[in-house]
Amino acid sequence: MLEYKELYVGGRWAAPASDRRISVVSPHSEQPVGSTPEATEQDVDRAVEAARRAFDDGPWSRAEPAERLAAVQRFAAAYLARQEELAELISTEMGAPLWFSHVGQIGATAMALEAFVSAAEAYPWEERRVGTFGSPVLVRREPAGVVGVITPWNVPHFVTLAKLVPALLAGCAVVLKPAPEAPASGLVLGEILDQAGLPEGVVSVLPAGREVGEHLVTHPGVDKVAFTGSTAAGRRIAALCGNDLRRVTLELGGKSAAIVLDDADPGEVAQGLQMASLMNSGQACIAQSRILAPRARYAEVVDAIAAMVDGLTVGDPLDMANYIGPMVARRQQERVGSYIDLGQQEGARRVVGGPGMPDGLDTGWYVRPTVFADVDNGMRIAREEIFGPVLCVIPYDGEDEAVRIANDSEYGLAGTVWTADVEHGVDVARRVRTGTLGINQYLLDFNSPFGGFKASGIGREFGPEGIDGYVELKSIALPLG
């Protein structure tokens, strides 16, 4: 059983302010597998107070960048030593297929940690410039302050460390609120942070629901908020931060388009989209859920995608043989199922999948992986983020229309172009208004900025740009001579 009795408050394990608990329920068996404390507003107050002391009075914000880097490297070593255990924990708690927990959860996190270390080593924390009047100017990048970090359940460690690590490298103190669907995945980071030897107050971990998260967002002791989650929640957080002119980074939803050009091989496209569209059982903001196919080859593309999806195994996420696991919660199962019903009502043609449980399963929060053809981009299934294994194949006539359809979305997070001519694919990609794209693959590169256009967010993560989000710039003009 996954059991925690205490919260991680200001770098120390401490009794929670109330006896409220979060029950951890297996999305596969629908049975309890553990519990954790549920943080309250009083716990947030304690954590922010500790963070303020650590930042305003403590050594962390004033430490040399090399000292902070060494602490992050100690954390990374302790994290990597527990990879197998952490992958199983995430799959047990939120239902990610174990293969993805190894590759896309823990494996990706390990690579991101390494990339942040490299970025920090080359980061211009302080530089001298020649001023307008010939006198030197010292440009410093200083820590932004106390950061409230709010993370989702779908890739809990990857998303958390995309914020926690650059904040620590910059010298910030962090109050982390993991999602209530993945509370143990959050608290286990407290154990690992202990081994890194951070000063008291620098990090807190407080699993809780939305109300407590809003208290953190509006807390007067918080200087910046970093959030990953739905666009609706992001709008709310942006409004609250805007009211107080609080810095904010938002990584939000997506409805990404995979543009299949007429020279692409449908079989190779389908093989590539197995990962790009259906990673984490489709519970990924970067999932390529709109597949745009040329009308002249539309049937070929639909058949290839349908054959790929129909061949995927669905079941127990702890069985490495299963590609698709359950949805994280019953409400998510019901939500995805409602979109499958909606697609049929809107007139889309269901090619594989459909309503109901996958064959051979009678318990668990599963849905049948589904492919819709003859989809119009105006349909809700093509416009709204479903966050499950549901794909829409949309026909187009000519590349100009493909680009128009790809851009006809409130989102702009990710995308792909599939073609035999890579340079031409790059030309098409340049026309798509989205933050990250791949040619014949989707690859989130950790040395490069990640984030979205339009309603997909504000700010960037990873690369040196990921550290930029946690610093304030200061210019100091020096006298001549």
Secondary structure by P-SEA (a helix, b strand, c coil): cccccccccccbbbbccccbbbbbbbcccccccbbbbbbcaaaaaaaaaaaaaaacccccccccaaaaaaaaaaaaaaaaaaaaaaaaaaaaaccccccccccccaaaaaaaaaaaaaaaaaccccccccccccbbbbbbbccccbbbbbbbccaaaaaaaacaaaaaaabbbbbbbcccccaaaaaaaaaaaaaaccccccbbbbbbcaaaaaaaaacccccbbbbbccaaaaaaaaaaaaacccccccbbbbbccccccccccaaaaaaaaccccccccccccccccbbbbbccaaaaaaaaaaaaaaaccccccccccccbbbcccaaaaaaaaaaaaaaaaacccccccccccccccccccccccccccccccccccccccccccbbbbbbbccaaaaaaaaaccccccccccccccaaaaaaaaaaccccbbbcccccccccccccccccccccccccaaaaaaabbbbbbbbbcc
